[in-house]
Amino acid sequence: MPYGLEALAPSESGIADFKECLKHLRDEQPDEALADVRRALRPAPENPFYLSYAGLLTALVEGKFRDAEKLCRQALSLRHNHAQLYLNLAEVYQRAGRPQEALDVLEKGWTSAGRDHRIRQALNNFGARRNPVIPVFERSNPINYILGKCRHRLLGPKRTA
């Protein structure tokens, strides 16, 4: 089941509105999807999925990136181990013209959400990446992470030929 619905209890308040939201999102009707998710939030304001999609749709429809980021971050503070929440925040950052932050969120999601294939695909969509600074360690190793950030600040993103 896509978009995190498997984690929702069937009797949870707002689920019908949230399902409509996802339907409108799949049908590329973000205005209607935003109205649906806002209705879903009324009875369940602490639902991380509703918050995350409200953030994503706020960015897509209204271009209010600060509000969108706040909603997505609030969702992640409530549930930090679900890939879709990281994907939604990364999309907000992408739309806001903040690709490095989107990449950082995806990398964090890759480890926090159990190496989800959707996050791997999103990471691959960023294009070519440099090799880890210290190749004997994994890219996610804290030493490589810190050195890689320093290298990125000094050299900028990798240019593809």
GURO-918978 format. One record per residue (C-alpha): residue number from 1; residue in one letter; x negated, y negated, z negated. Coordinates in nm, 4 decimals. Layout:
ATOM,sefi,markol,xx,yy,zz
ATOM,NUM,a,X,Y,Z
...
END
This chain:
ATOM,sefi,markol,xx,yy,zz
ATOM,1,m,0.0000,0.0000,0.0000
ATOM,2,p,-0.1663,-0.3307,0.1057
ATOM,3,y,-0.2175,-0.6561,-0.0792
ATOM,4,g,-0.2280,-0.5153,-0.4299
ATOM,5,l,0.1328,-0.4009,-0.4567
ATOM,6,e,0.0245,-0.0647,-0.5939
ATOM,7,a,-0.0762,-0.2369,-0.9184
ATOM,8,l,0.2667,-0.3908,-0.9798
ATOM,9,a,0.5312,-0.2216,-1.1887
ATOM,10,p,0.8502,-0.1747,-0.9836
ATOM,11,s,1.0641,-0.3469,-1.2443
ATOM,12,e,0.8408,-0.6528,-1.2748
ATOM,13,s,1.0105,-0.9907,-1.2420
ATOM,14,g,0.9631,-1.1634,-0.9094
ATOM,15,i,0.8614,-0.8550,-0.7141
ATOM,16,a,1.1326,-0.9008,-0.4484
ATOM,17,d,1.0152,-1.2564,-0.3829
ATOM,18,f,0.6544,-1.1397,-0.3727
ATOM,19,k,0.7375,-0.8673,-0.1211
ATOM,20,e,0.9066,-1.1316,0.0932
ATOM,21,c,0.5956,-1.3461,0.0571
ATOM,22,l,0.3763,-1.0649,0.1900
ATOM,23,k,0.6195,-0.9986,0.4746
ATOM,24,h,0.6123,-1.3652,0.5768
ATOM,25,l,0.2350,-1.3727,0.5480
ATOM,26,r,0.2030,-1.0689,0.7779
ATOM,27,d,0.4467,-1.2351,1.0193
ATOM,28,e,0.2261,-1.5472,1.0167
ATOM,29,q,0.4864,-1.7636,0.8447
ATOM,30,p,0.2769,-1.9188,0.5667
ATOM,31,d,0.5298,-2.1933,0.4788
ATOM,32,e,0.7965,-1.9367,0.3966
ATOM,33,a,0.5408,-1.7168,0.2182
ATOM,34,l,0.4386,-2.0072,-0.0072
ATOM,35,a,0.8015,-2.0733,-0.1025
ATOM,36,d,0.8492,-1.7030,-0.1799
ATOM,37,v,0.5399,-1.6722,-0.3996
ATOM,38,r,0.6334,-1.9857,-0.5913
ATOM,39,r,0.9728,-1.8298,-0.6634
ATOM,40,a,0.7990,-1.5111,-0.7769
ATOM,41,l,0.5814,-1.7135,-1.0149
ATOM,42,r,0.8764,-1.8619,-1.2040
ATOM,43,p,0.9651,-1.5470,-1.4018
ATOM,44,a,0.6050,-1.4174,-1.4090
ATOM,45,p,0.3622,-1.7134,-1.4298
ATOM,46,e,0.0751,-1.4959,-1.5536
ATOM,47,n,0.0868,-1.2370,-1.2746
ATOM,48,p,-0.2628,-1.2434,-1.1176
ATOM,49,f,-0.1399,-1.1360,-0.7732
ATOM,50,y,0.1254,-1.4045,-0.7594
ATOM,51,l,-0.1281,-1.6649,-0.8747
ATOM,52,s,-0.3890,-1.5544,-0.6227
ATOM,53,y,-0.1512,-1.5604,-0.3290
ATOM,54,a,-0.0099,-1.8933,-0.4448
ATOM,55,g,-0.3660,-2.0233,-0.4325
ATOM,56,l,-0.4386,-1.8799,-0.0907
ATOM,57,l,-0.1146,-2.0126,0.0536
ATOM,58,t,-0.1619,-2.3534,-0.1082
ATOM,59,a,-0.4903,-2.3762,0.0812
ATOM,60,l,-0.3434,-2.2501,0.4081
ATOM,61,v,-0.0243,-2.4559,0.4079
ATOM,62,e,-0.1025,-2.7693,0.2115
ATOM,63,g,-0.4812,-2.7886,0.2342
ATOM,64,k,-0.5027,-2.8505,-0.1419
ATOM,65,f,-0.8278,-2.6647,-0.1917
ATOM,66,r,-0.8939,-2.7669,-0.5527
ATOM,67,d,-0.5481,-2.6516,-0.6612
ATOM,68,a,-0.5900,-2.3346,-0.4561
ATOM,69,e,-0.9281,-2.2583,-0.6125
ATOM,70,k,-0.7886,-2.3147,-0.9606
ATOM,71,l,-0.5008,-2.0713,-0.9020
ATOM,72,c,-0.7299,-1.8047,-0.7547
ATOM,73,r,-0.9821,-1.8412,-1.0372
ATOM,74,q,-0.7015,-1.8150,-1.2925
ATOM,75,a,-0.5929,-1.4906,-1.1250
ATOM,76,l,-0.9470,-1.3525,-1.1441
ATOM,77,s,-0.9706,-1.4433,-1.5107
ATOM,78,l,-0.6628,-1.2275,-1.5711
ATOM,79,r,-0.7766,-0.9341,-1.3581
ATOM,80,h,-1.1365,-0.9238,-1.2439
ATOM,81,n,-1.1462,-0.5782,-1.0884
ATOM,82,h,-0.9119,-0.6032,-0.7893
ATOM,83,a,-1.0613,-0.6643,-0.4468
ATOM,84,q,-0.7708,-0.8636,-0.3044
ATOM,85,l,-0.8129,-1.1356,-0.5647
ATOM,86,y,-1.1757,-1.1847,-0.4563
ATOM,87,l,-1.0776,-1.1792,-0.0906
ATOM,88,n,-0.8147,-1.4482,-0.1457
ATOM,89,l,-1.0585,-1.6781,-0.3287
ATOM,90,a,-1.3215,-1.6215,-0.0590
ATOM,91,e,-1.0674,-1.7193,0.2061
ATOM,92,v,-0.9892,-2.0389,0.0134
ATOM,93,y,-1.3604,-2.1236,0.0091
ATOM,94,q,-1.3932,-2.0472,0.3799
ATOM,95,r,-1.0994,-2.2735,0.4627
ATOM,96,a,-1.2491,-2.5458,0.2423
ATOM,97,g,-1.5755,-2.5303,0.4383
ATOM,98,r,-1.7704,-2.3681,0.1535
ATOM,99,p,-1.9082,-2.0490,0.3106
ATOM,100,q,-2.1866,-1.9941,0.0565
ATOM,101,e,-1.9365,-1.9891,-0.2280
ATOM,102,a,-1.7182,-1.7509,-0.0274
ATOM,103,l,-2.0165,-1.5217,0.0175
ATOM,104,d,-2.1011,-1.5420,-0.3542
ATOM,105,v,-1.7435,-1.4479,-0.4483
ATOM,106,l,-1.7431,-1.1544,-0.2089
ATOM,107,e,-2.0728,-1.0267,-0.3459
ATOM,108,k,-1.9389,-1.0506,-0.6999
ATOM,109,g,-1.6214,-0.8750,-0.5900
ATOM,110,w,-1.8273,-0.6018,-0.4257
ATOM,111,t,-1.9666,-0.5020,-0.7647
ATOM,112,s,-1.6674,-0.5914,-0.9844
ATOM,113,a,-1.3978,-0.4264,-0.7736
ATOM,114,g,-1.5708,-0.0963,-0.7141
ATOM,115,r,-1.7276,-0.1510,-0.3707
ATOM,116,d,-1.4004,-0.1884,-0.1858
ATOM,117,h,-1.4163,-0.1401,0.1928
ATOM,118,r,-1.2236,-0.4646,0.2545
ATOM,119,i,-1.4895,-0.6633,0.0727
ATOM,120,r,-1.7638,-0.4836,0.2679
ATOM,121,q,-1.5869,-0.5754,0.5906
ATOM,122,a,-1.5573,-0.9390,0.4825
ATOM,123,l,-1.9273,-0.9434,0.3941
ATOM,124,n,-2.0129,-0.7962,0.7339
ATOM,125,n,-1.8068,-1.0704,0.9000
ATOM,126,f,-2.0483,-1.3267,0.7631
ATOM,127,g,-2.2996,-1.2040,1.0181
ATOM,128,a,-2.6691,-1.1384,0.9912
ATOM,129,r,-2.8290,-1.1488,0.6498
ATOM,130,r,-3.1926,-1.1467,0.5562
ATOM,131,n,-3.3451,-0.8408,0.3986
ATOM,132,p,-3.3656,-0.8429,0.0182
ATOM,133,v,-3.6634,-1.0451,-0.1056
ATOM,134,i,-3.8001,-0.7386,-0.2856
ATOM,135,p,-3.7000,-0.4468,-0.0617
ATOM,136,v,-3.7502,-0.1749,-0.3257
ATOM,137,f,-3.4614,-0.3232,-0.5278
ATOM,138,e,-3.0997,-0.3354,-0.4139
ATOM,139,r,-2.9626,-0.6656,-0.2886
ATOM,140,s,-2.7436,-0.6904,-0.6015
ATOM,141,n,-3.0403,-0.6593,-0.8384
ATOM,142,p,-3.0594,-0.9803,-1.0476
ATOM,143,i,-3.4196,-1.0453,-0.9394
ATOM,144,n,-3.3292,-1.0181,-0.5708
ATOM,145,y,-3.0145,-1.2207,-0.6305
ATOM,146,i,-3.2030,-1.5116,-0.7878
ATOM,147,l,-3.4930,-1.5002,-0.5428
ATOM,148,g,-3.2508,-1.4744,-0.2519
ATOM,149,k,-3.0657,-1.7858,-0.3685
ATOM,150,c,-3.3963,-1.9728,-0.3950
ATOM,151,r,-3.4984,-1.8556,-0.0469
ATOM,152,h,-3.1615,-1.9618,0.0898
ATOM,153,r,-3.1974,-2.3092,-0.0628
ATOM,154,l,-3.5451,-2.3456,0.0865
ATOM,155,l,-3.4810,-2.1975,0.4318
ATOM,156,g,-3.1067,-2.2266,0.4747
ATOM,157,p,-2.8881,-1.9564,0.6280
ATOM,158,k,-3.0386,-1.7009,0.8644
ATOM,159,r,-3.0084,-1.8072,1.2228
ATOM,160,t,-2.8947,-1.5422,1.4672
ATOM,161,a,-3.0709,-1.5299,1.8003
END
